[in-house]
Amino acid sequence: MATGSRVSRPRTSIWLSERKASKRRGEQQPAGLDHVKIVAATVRLLDAEGLAGFSMRRLAAELGVTAMSVYWYVETKDQLLELALDAAMGEMSLPAGSLGPVEGYEHLGHLEPEERDWRDQLRQIASEYRRLLVAHPWLSPLMGEYMNIGPNAMAFSTAVQRVLHNSGLPTSEVPGALALVFQFVYGFSTIEGRFAARCRAAGVSQDEFFAEMMGTIEGRPEFDESRALMEARGGSTVQEMRERDFTFALDCAIAGIEALRDGHAPARGED
């Protein structure tokens, strides 16, 4: 490393630090503003203009206040984006709970029991996560930038841990199963959301864009195998094709979890 070079330190989290009431202590609290209004406006602006179009000045204009009025509530843009990230995570509808208390997971006991199979619960959570990432394309990059440990994110984490533990997997295998399912959903949904955003920006529907794309490879032999695969895929619209792909891929992941569980069932008293 070159002498004198600066090393970028990892971001801390607003959820791990004490929030300060004001950055400019001598000023009076702005009237008509609060954290809820500011975060809600941030989410709306990010949905409309994306991360590239977001700024504290643009947010202030949206709220009809000065930029310094916003800074009365948050110290930095990073803090505000982290708050918006967790607010969006709260939009998911999660299973009410797992099938009763689980040894070693007593700290998650605030969830009420729900009489549904763990597979159905996992499908619900995965589908909700997908819907969230597609609806808010700006979430995907933020999840790699911030710790994502706000209360809504932790409720999501709690729910998936309980559901996967109720699958019967050994506790040591649960993190891998989490990675299998939710890294798949993250990648699938990020691409889906970016494709939808690109079509909106171009002023065309997803079906129109897909038809145009397929037309460009018509008659080109190097794409014969890919074209045959797309034709065998089924579905008359892009959305139908995606639903079929997502459902089948998730079923494969669940089948894999079951196979791993059945092949590595711990002896009585283990785990």
C-alpha positions, 0 to 999 in steps of 0.5 A: 500500500502506498505511503499516505494512502487513505483506507476507506473504513466500513460504514457504521449503522444508524441503528448502532449509534445514538441519534442526535436531536439536531445537527445545529443545536442552536436552531429551532426544530422545523415545524411540520416535519418528522422522521416519518414524513422525511423517510416516506418522502425519501422512499417516494423520491428514490422510487421515482428517480433512483439513487442517481437522482437522489440528493438532500436538496432534491428531497428538501424541494420535495418536502417544501423545506430547506436542506438544513431543515432535513439535517435537523433530523438526520446528520448525513445522507447515508443515515437517511438512506439506511432509514429508507432501506429499513422502511421499505423492508417493513412493506413485506407481509411475513408469516405470523410465526413458526410452529411453536418454540424451537430449542436454541431459538428462544430469543425469537419467541415473540412470533406467534405460532402459525399452523402452516407448513414451513414450505408454504411459509418459505414460499411466502417470504421469498415471494414477498422479498422478490416483490419488494426488490422489484418494486424498489430497484434502489434497494438492491445496491443499498443492501450491499452498502449498509448493514441492514439491521433496522427493526424491519430487517431484523423482523425479516431475518427472524422470520426466515430463521424460524421458518428454516429451522422448522424445516428440520435442518440442523442448525449448522446448515440453516445459514447455507439454506438461507444463502441458497434461497435468498441469494437466488431471490436477490439475484432474480429480483434485481435483474427483474427490477432493472429490466422493468426500469429499463423498459419504463425508461425506454417507453416500451412494455416488457413484452414489446422489448422482449419481442424486439430482442428475440427478433434480433436473433432470428435466423442467426444459427449461433442463437439456435440453442438459446432460442429453442430453450426460450420457446420451450420455456412456455408463457405468453408474456414476460411476466408469465415466463418469470412466474414459471421460472421463479416458482420452479427455481424456488421449488428446486431450492426447497427440494434441495433443502429437504434432500439435505435434511433427509440425508444429514438427519442428526442422531437423537440428542445431536444438533 
